[in-house]
Protein backbone atom coordinates (compact mmCIF):
# COMPACT_ATOMS: atom_id res chain seq x y z
CA UNK A 1 0.00 0.00 0.00
CA UNK A 2 1.27 3.47 -0.87
CA UNK A 3 2.04 5.93 1.89
CA UNK A 4 2.18 9.71 1.85
CA UNK A 5 4.71 11.90 3.62
CA UNK A 6 3.25 14.09 6.40
CA UNK A 7 3.77 17.18 4.26
CA UNK A 8 1.99 15.64 1.26
CA UNK A 9 -0.81 14.34 3.51
CA UNK A 10 -1.53 17.90 4.65
CA UNK A 11 -1.50 19.10 1.04
CA UNK A 12 -3.86 16.31 0.06
CA UNK A 13 -6.28 17.20 2.85
CA UNK A 14 -6.27 20.84 1.77
CA UNK A 15 -7.42 19.97 -1.75
CA UNK A 16 -9.42 16.76 -1.23
CA UNK A 17 -12.67 16.83 -3.18
CA UNK A 18 -15.04 13.89 -3.61
CA UNK A 19 -16.14 15.44 -6.91
CA UNK A 20 -12.62 15.31 -8.36
CA UNK A 21 -10.97 12.10 -7.17
CA UNK A 22 -7.75 11.01 -8.89
CA UNK A 23 -7.70 7.67 -10.77
CA UNK A 24 -5.41 6.20 -8.12
CA UNK A 25 -8.12 6.68 -5.49
CA UNK A 26 -10.44 4.21 -7.22
CA UNK A 27 -7.66 1.60 -7.27
CA UNK A 28 -6.61 2.09 -3.63
CA UNK A 29 -8.42 4.71 -1.54
CA UNK A 30 -6.84 3.70 1.76
CA UNK A 31 -3.70 5.88 1.64
CA UNK A 32 -6.00 8.86 1.07
CA UNK A 33 -8.23 7.83 3.95
CA UNK A 34 -5.21 7.42 6.21
CA UNK A 35 -3.85 10.85 5.27
CA UNK A 36 -7.20 12.50 6.04
CA UNK A 37 -7.69 10.56 9.27
CA UNK A 38 -4.22 11.57 10.52
CA UNK A 39 -4.36 15.22 9.45
CA UNK A 40 -7.96 16.42 9.19
CA UNK A 41 -10.35 13.71 10.41
CA UNK A 42 -13.29 16.13 10.25
CA UNK A 43 -12.64 17.68 6.87
CA UNK A 44 -14.66 20.53 5.41
CA UNK A 45 -15.21 19.78 1.74
CA UNK A 46 -15.35 22.39 -1.05
CA UNK A 47 -19.12 21.77 -1.21
CA UNK A 48 -19.50 22.99 2.38
CA UNK A 49 -20.20 19.54 3.76
CA UNK A 50 -17.90 17.49 5.97
CA UNK A 51 -16.04 14.21 5.45
CA UNK A 52 -15.42 11.99 8.50
CA UNK A 53 -12.75 9.28 8.69
CA UNK A 54 -12.52 8.22 12.36
CA UNK A 55 -14.36 5.21 13.71
CA UNK A 56 -15.53 6.96 16.88
CA UNK A 57 -16.98 9.90 14.93
CA UNK A 58 -18.88 7.67 12.50
CA UNK A 59 -20.23 5.55 15.32
CA UNK A 60 -21.51 8.63 17.14
CA UNK A 61 -23.24 9.96 14.01
CA UNK A 62 -24.83 6.61 13.20
CA UNK A 63 -26.31 6.36 16.68
CA UNK A 64 -27.92 9.81 16.77
CA UNK A 65 -30.70 9.69 14.17
CA UNK A 66 -32.31 12.80 15.65
CA UNK A 67 -29.33 15.08 15.08
CA UNK A 68 -28.07 13.37 11.91
CA UNK A 69 -30.96 12.59 9.60
CA UNK A 70 -31.09 10.26 6.60
CA UNK A 71 -33.69 12.17 4.59
CA UNK A 72 -32.01 13.09 1.30
CA UNK A 73 -34.58 15.37 -0.35
CA UNK A 74 -32.49 18.52 0.04
CA UNK A 75 -29.30 16.81 -1.07
CA UNK A 76 -30.73 14.86 -3.99
CA UNK A 77 -33.01 17.47 -5.58
CA UNK A 78 -30.11 19.47 -7.10
CA UNK A 79 -28.32 16.24 -8.01
CA UNK A 80 -31.17 14.45 -9.79
CA UNK A 81 -33.84 17.06 -10.45
CA UNK A 82 -37.43 15.92 -10.95
CA UNK A 83 -36.55 12.41 -12.17
CA UNK A 84 -37.17 8.78 -11.33
CA UNK A 85 -33.79 8.63 -9.58
CA UNK A 86 -34.97 11.37 -7.23
CA UNK A 87 -38.31 9.61 -6.74
CA UNK A 88 -36.58 6.33 -5.94
CA UNK A 89 -33.83 7.53 -3.64
CA UNK A 90 -36.19 9.67 -1.58
CA UNK A 91 -38.80 6.93 -1.18
CA UNK A 92 -36.71 3.86 -0.32
CA UNK A 93 -35.88 2.68 3.17
CA UNK A 94 -32.24 3.70 3.38
CA UNK A 95 -32.68 7.41 2.63
CA UNK A 96 -35.59 8.05 4.95
CA UNK A 97 -36.27 8.68 8.61
CA UNK A 98 -39.15 7.50 10.79
CA UNK A 99 -42.06 7.02 10.35
CA UNK A 100 -41.57 5.68 6.78
CA UNK A 101 -38.27 4.07 7.70
CA UNK A 102 -39.83 2.39 10.74
CA UNK A 103 -42.78 1.03 8.74
CA UNK A 104 -40.75 -0.41 5.91
CA UNK A 105 -37.97 -1.80 8.10
CA UNK A 106 -40.49 -3.59 10.32
CA UNK A 107 -42.12 -5.22 7.29
CA UNK A 108 -38.80 -6.34 5.80
CA UNK A 109 -37.40 -7.54 9.13
CA UNK A 110 -40.49 -9.70 9.62
CA UNK A 111 -39.45 -11.79 6.61
CA UNK A 112 -35.76 -11.89 7.62
CA UNK A 113 -36.07 -13.38 11.10
CA UNK A 114 -33.34 -15.76 12.33
CA UNK A 115 -35.69 -18.69 11.68
CA UNK A 116 -36.45 -17.53 8.14
CA UNK A 117 -32.77 -17.08 7.36
CA UNK A 118 -31.96 -20.49 8.83
CA UNK A 119 -34.62 -22.01 6.59
CA UNK A 120 -32.86 -20.48 3.55
CA UNK A 121 -29.57 -22.25 4.29
CA UNK A 122 -30.22 -25.59 2.52
CA UNK A 123 -31.30 -23.87 -0.72
CA UNK A 124 -28.32 -21.50 -0.49
CA UNK A 125 -25.90 -24.42 -0.07
CA UNK A 126 -27.49 -26.19 -3.05
CA UNK A 127 -27.16 -23.02 -5.17
CA UNK A 128 -23.49 -22.52 -4.24
CA UNK A 129 -22.67 -26.18 -4.89
CA UNK A 130 -24.38 -26.02 -8.29
CA UNK A 131 -22.32 -22.97 -9.23
CA UNK A 132 -19.14 -24.70 -8.04
CA UNK A 133 -19.99 -27.75 -10.17
CA UNK A 134 -20.37 -25.52 -13.22
CA UNK A 135 -17.08 -23.78 -12.43
CA UNK A 136 -15.29 -27.11 -12.12
CA UNK A 137 -16.38 -28.02 -15.64
CA UNK A 138 -15.01 -24.75 -17.04
CA UNK A 139 -11.69 -24.57 -15.19
CA UNK A 140 -11.22 -20.97 -16.28
CA UNK A 141 -13.83 -18.79 -14.56
CA UNK A 142 -14.75 -15.27 -13.59
CA UNK A 143 -15.27 -15.31 -9.83
CA UNK A 144 -17.68 -12.39 -10.15
CA UNK A 145 -19.92 -13.33 -13.07
CA UNK A 146 -19.81 -17.09 -12.48
CA UNK A 147 -20.10 -16.96 -8.71
CA UNK A 148 -20.21 -13.82 -6.55
CA UNK A 149 -22.85 -11.95 -8.56
CA UNK A 150 -24.97 -15.03 -9.23
CA UNK A 151 -25.62 -15.84 -5.57
CA UNK A 152 -27.38 -12.69 -4.28
CA UNK A 153 -29.42 -12.35 -7.48
CA UNK A 154 -30.91 -15.77 -6.78
CA UNK A 155 -31.42 -15.04 -3.09
CA UNK A 156 -33.18 -11.71 -3.67
CA UNK A 157 -35.07 -13.18 -6.60
CA UNK A 158 -36.37 -15.86 -4.25
CA UNK A 159 -37.30 -13.32 -1.55
CA UNK A 160 -39.31 -11.27 -4.03
CA UNK A 161 -40.65 -14.31 -5.85
CA UNK A 162 -39.19 -13.32 -9.23
CA UNK A 163 -39.52 -16.27 -11.64
CA UNK A 164 -36.12 -17.71 -12.57
CA UNK A 165 -36.51 -16.99 -16.26
CA UNK A 166 -37.21 -13.31 -15.53
CA UNK A 167 -34.10 -12.55 -13.45
CA UNK A 168 -31.82 -11.65 -16.35
CA UNK A 169 -32.16 -7.84 -16.14
CA UNK A 170 -31.87 -7.60 -12.32
CA UNK A 171 -28.08 -7.20 -12.04
CA UNK A 172 -27.93 -4.58 -14.79
CA UNK A 173 -30.76 -2.58 -13.20
CA UNK A 174 -29.04 -2.70 -9.83
CA UNK A 175 -25.65 -1.56 -11.15
CA UNK A 176 -27.29 1.32 -13.04
CA UNK A 177 -29.31 2.60 -10.09
CA UNK A 178 -26.47 2.36 -7.59
CA UNK A 179 -24.00 3.87 -10.04
CA UNK A 180 -26.02 7.08 -9.86
CA UNK A 181 -25.18 7.36 -6.15
CA UNK A 182 -21.56 8.22 -6.91
CA UNK A 183 -20.32 11.66 -5.77
CA UNK A 184 -20.33 12.75 -9.43
CA UNK A 185 -23.11 11.60 -11.76
CA UNK A 186 -22.53 12.12 -15.49
CA UNK A 187 -25.49 12.65 -17.84
CA UNK A 188 -24.93 9.13 -19.19
CA UNK A 189 -25.03 7.63 -15.68
CA UNK A 190 -28.21 9.55 -14.88
CA UNK A 191 -29.85 8.42 -18.12
CA UNK A 192 -28.93 4.79 -17.48
CA UNK A 193 -30.14 4.97 -13.88
CA UNK A 194 -33.46 6.58 -14.77
CA UNK A 195 -34.06 4.06 -17.53
CA UNK A 196 -33.33 1.17 -15.16
CA UNK A 197 -35.87 2.44 -12.64
CA UNK A 198 -38.49 2.95 -15.36
CA UNK A 199 -38.01 -0.60 -16.65
CA UNK A 200 -38.01 -2.07 -13.15
CA UNK A 201 -41.23 -0.25 -12.26
CA UNK A 202 -42.97 -1.62 -15.35
CA UNK A 203 -41.81 -5.13 -14.43
CA UNK A 204 -42.90 -4.73 -10.79
CA UNK A 205 -46.41 -3.67 -11.79
CA UNK A 206 -46.96 -7.12 -13.25
CA UNK A 207 -45.17 -8.95 -10.43
CA UNK A 208 -47.15 -7.12 -7.74
CA UNK A 209 -50.45 -7.70 -9.52
CA UNK A 210 -49.69 -11.41 -9.75
CA UNK A 211 -48.78 -11.59 -6.06
CA UNK A 212 -51.93 -9.75 -5.01
CA UNK A 213 -53.92 -12.36 -6.92
CA UNK A 214 -51.88 -15.28 -5.51
CA UNK A 215 -50.19 -14.29 -2.22
CA UNK A 216 -47.22 -16.22 -0.91
CA UNK A 217 -46.27 -17.03 2.67
CA UNK A 218 -45.68 -13.62 4.35
CA UNK A 219 -43.15 -15.24 6.71
CA UNK A 220 -41.00 -16.22 3.71
CA UNK A 221 -42.03 -13.96 0.86
CA UNK A 222 -40.95 -10.35 1.35
CA UNK A 223 -43.12 -9.04 -1.48
CA UNK A 224 -46.27 -10.61 -0.04
CA UNK A 225 -45.39 -9.17 3.35
CA UNK A 226 -44.84 -5.69 1.91
CA UNK A 227 -48.16 -5.89 0.02
CA UNK A 228 -50.19 -7.12 2.97
CA UNK A 229 -48.61 -4.74 5.48
CA UNK A 230 -49.13 -4.91 9.22
CA UNK A 231 -52.00 -6.63 11.01
CA UNK A 232 -52.95 -3.15 12.26
CA UNK A 233 -53.89 -2.26 8.69
CA UNK A 234 -50.81 -0.15 8.00
CA UNK A 235 -49.86 -0.43 4.32
CA UNK A 236 -47.27 0.98 1.94
CA UNK A 237 -48.52 3.21 -0.84
CA UNK A 238 -48.02 2.07 -4.46
CA UNK A 239 -44.81 4.09 -4.97
CA UNK A 240 -43.43 3.14 -1.55
CA UNK A 241 -44.03 -0.52 -2.38
CA UNK A 242 -42.33 -0.36 -5.78
CA UNK A 243 -39.32 1.63 -4.68
CA UNK A 244 -38.66 -0.53 -1.65
CA UNK A 245 -38.71 -3.62 -3.85
CA UNK A 246 -36.07 -1.92 -6.01
CA UNK A 247 -34.16 -1.02 -2.85
CA UNK A 248 -34.20 -4.66 -1.70
CA UNK A 249 -32.62 -5.76 -4.96
CA UNK A 250 -29.96 -3.07 -4.81
CA UNK A 251 -29.15 -3.47 -1.12
CA UNK A 252 -29.07 -7.24 -1.26
CA UNK A 253 -27.22 -7.61 -4.54
CA UNK A 254 -24.35 -5.18 -4.98
CA UNK A 255 -22.94 -5.21 -1.46
CA UNK A 256 -23.14 -9.01 -1.11
CA UNK A 257 -21.52 -9.49 -4.53
CA UNK A 258 -18.74 -7.21 -3.34
CA UNK A 259 -18.40 -9.04 -0.02
CA UNK A 260 -17.90 -12.39 -1.75
CA UNK A 261 -15.67 -11.04 -4.53
CA UNK A 262 -13.55 -8.92 -2.19
CA UNK A 263 -13.15 -11.83 0.22
CA UNK A 264 -11.92 -14.16 -2.50
CA UNK A 265 -9.50 -11.51 -3.79
CA UNK A 266 -8.16 -10.82 -0.29
CA UNK A 267 -7.36 -14.51 0.10
CA UNK A 268 -5.48 -14.41 -3.21
CA UNK A 269 -3.54 -11.34 -2.11
CA UNK A 270 -2.71 -12.75 1.34
CA UNK A 271 -1.91 -16.46 0.82
CA UNK A 272 -0.95 -16.97 4.49
CA UNK A 273 -4.48 -16.05 5.52
CA UNK A 274 -5.89 -18.37 2.86
CA UNK A 275 -3.74 -21.26 4.10
CA UNK A 276 -4.90 -20.48 7.63
CA UNK A 277 -8.57 -20.59 6.60
CA UNK A 278 -8.08 -23.82 4.63
CA UNK A 279 -6.49 -25.39 7.71
CA UNK A 280 -9.13 -23.97 10.07
CA UNK A 281 -12.46 -23.73 8.19
CA UNK A 282 -14.20 -22.95 11.47
CA UNK A 283 -12.75 -19.45 11.17
CA UNK A 284 -15.08 -18.62 8.27
CA UNK A 285 -17.41 -16.48 10.42
CA UNK A 286 -14.64 -14.25 11.74
CA UNK A 287 -13.02 -14.26 8.30
CA UNK A 288 -16.15 -12.82 6.69
CA UNK A 289 -16.26 -10.10 9.36
CA UNK A 290 -12.66 -9.26 8.54
CA UNK A 291 -13.36 -9.12 4.80
CA UNK A 292 -16.19 -6.68 5.57
CA UNK A 293 -13.79 -4.54 7.60
CA UNK A 294 -10.74 -4.70 5.39
CA UNK A 295 -12.51 -4.07 2.05
CA UNK A 296 -15.87 -2.62 2.99
CA UNK A 297 -18.43 -3.26 0.25
CA UNK A 298 -20.00 0.14 0.94
CA UNK A 299 -17.29 2.76 1.43
CA UNK A 300 -19.33 5.93 1.92
CA UNK A 301 -22.47 6.89 3.81
CA UNK A 302 -24.38 10.14 4.18
CA UNK A 303 -26.27 12.10 6.81
CA UNK A 304 -27.47 15.69 7.21
CA UNK A 305 -27.34 17.74 10.39
CA UNK A 306 -30.69 18.89 11.78
CA UNK A 307 -29.09 21.38 14.19
CA UNK A 308 -25.72 22.92 14.92
CA UNK A 309 -23.46 20.43 16.66
CA UNK A 310 -19.87 19.33 17.21
CA UNK A 311 -18.03 16.35 15.77
CA UNK A 312 -14.57 15.46 17.00
CA UNK A 313 -14.12 18.91 18.47
CA UNK A 314 -15.14 20.69 15.23
CA UNK A 315 -18.21 22.93 15.19
CA UNK A 316 -20.67 21.82 12.49
CA UNK A 317 -23.53 24.05 11.31
CA UNK A 318 -27.12 22.94 10.95
CA UNK A 319 -28.42 21.68 7.61
CA UNK A 320 -25.11 20.51 6.12
CA UNK A 321 -24.20 17.21 4.48
CA UNK A 322 -22.00 14.75 6.34
CA UNK A 323 -20.15 12.08 4.33
CA UNK A 324 -19.21 9.04 6.40
CA UNK A 325 -15.92 7.43 5.37
CA UNK A 326 -16.83 3.82 6.20
CA UNK A 327 -13.76 2.40 4.49
CA UNK A 328 -11.57 4.85 6.41
CA UNK A 329 -13.19 4.19 9.80
CA UNK A 330 -12.80 0.44 9.33
CA UNK A 331 -9.03 0.91 9.17
CA UNK A 332 -8.76 3.27 12.10
CA UNK A 333 -5.84 2.10 14.30
CA UNK A 334 -7.60 3.54 17.35
CA UNK A 335 -10.15 0.73 16.93
CA UNK A 336 -8.26 -1.99 15.01
CA UNK A 337 -4.66 -3.02 15.78
CA UNK A 338 -2.54 -3.37 12.64
CA UNK A 339 -5.52 -2.32 10.51
CA UNK A 340 -3.75 -2.44 7.13
CA UNK A 341 -3.37 -6.19 7.26
CA UNK A 342 -6.24 -8.70 7.32
CA UNK A 343 -6.51 -11.07 10.28
CA UNK A 344 -9.22 -13.67 9.71
CA UNK A 345 -9.40 -14.40 13.45
CA UNK A 346 -9.64 -10.74 14.52
CA UNK A 347 -11.66 -10.25 17.68
CA UNK A 348 -13.24 -8.03 18.66
CA UNK A 349 -14.13 -6.68 15.23
CA UNK A 350 -16.47 -3.72 15.61
CA UNK A 351 -16.48 -2.74 11.96
CA UNK A 352 -19.09 -0.40 10.52
CA UNK A 353 -19.64 -2.15 7.20
CA UNK A 354 -23.33 -2.54 8.06
CA UNK A 355 -23.64 0.86 9.74
CA UNK A 356 -25.05 1.18 13.24
CA UNK A 357 -28.11 2.52 15.02
CA UNK A 358 -31.62 2.45 13.57
CA UNK A 359 -30.32 2.27 10.00
CA UNK A 360 -28.07 -0.73 10.55
CA UNK A 361 -28.51 -3.04 7.58
CA UNK A 362 -31.73 -5.06 7.97
CA UNK A 363 -30.32 -7.86 5.82
CA UNK A 364 -26.90 -8.16 7.46
CA UNK A 365 -27.54 -11.67 8.86
CA UNK A 366 -28.50 -12.91 5.42
CA UNK A 367 -25.46 -11.23 3.82
CA UNK A 368 -23.19 -12.83 6.40
CA UNK A 369 -24.69 -16.25 5.72
CA UNK A 370 -24.24 -15.83 1.97
CA UNK A 371 -20.61 -14.80 2.45
CA UNK A 372 -19.83 -17.65 4.84
CA UNK A 373 -21.37 -20.35 2.66
CA UNK A 374 -20.05 -18.98 -0.64
CA UNK A 375 -16.45 -18.39 0.43
CA UNK A 376 -16.24 -21.36 2.79
CA UNK A 377 -17.53 -23.88 0.26
CA UNK A 378 -15.46 -22.50 -2.63
CA UNK A 379 -12.33 -22.72 -0.53
CA UNK A 380 -13.15 -26.29 0.54
CA UNK A 381 -13.76 -27.29 -3.09
CA UNK A 382 -10.96 -25.29 -4.73
CA UNK A 383 -8.30 -24.56 -2.06
CA UNK A 384 -5.74 -23.77 -4.79
CA UNK A 385 -7.83 -21.41 -6.90
CA UNK A 386 -5.56 -18.86 -8.54
CA UNK A 387 -5.77 -15.56 -10.39
CA UNK A 388 -5.54 -16.06 -14.15
CA UNK A 389 -5.83 -12.57 -15.59
CA UNK A 390 -6.28 -8.89 -14.86
CA UNK A 391 -8.88 -8.16 -12.22
CA UNK A 392 -11.18 -5.25 -13.08
CA UNK A 393 -12.33 -2.99 -10.28
CA UNK A 394 -15.80 -1.50 -10.34
CA UNK A 395 -14.41 2.03 -10.67
CA UNK A 396 -16.61 3.50 -7.97
CA UNK A 397 -15.93 5.50 -4.84
CA UNK A 398 -19.06 4.48 -2.90
CA UNK A 399 -19.27 0.76 -3.66
CA UNK A 400 -15.97 -1.12 -3.70
CA UNK A 401 -15.79 -4.38 -5.57
CA UNK A 402 -14.84 -6.03 -8.83
CA UNK A 403 -16.50 -6.31 -12.21
CA UNK A 404 -14.18 -9.14 -13.24
CA UNK A 405 -11.97 -11.48 -11.27
CA UNK A 406 -10.51 -14.13 -13.64
CA UNK A 407 -9.32 -17.31 -11.98
CA UNK A 408 -8.51 -20.96 -12.50
CA UNK A 409 -10.09 -23.57 -10.26
CA UNK A 410 -9.01 -27.12 -9.62
CA UNK A 411 -9.91 -29.62 -6.94
PyMOL commands that set and color helices and strands:
alter all, ss='L'
color gray80, all
select helices_A, chain A and resi 6-15+23-27+30-39+55-62+73-80+84-89+93-95+100-110+114-138+144-160+164-166+170-179+187-213+222-228+238-269+271-279+281-294+326-329+357-359+364-381
alter helices_A, ss='H'
color red, helices_A
select strands_A, chain A and resi 42-44+50-52+68-69+140-142+300-305+309-311+314-316+321-325+386-387+392-393+402-404+406-408
alter strands_A, ss='S'
color yellow, strands_A
deselect
rebuild
show_as cartoon
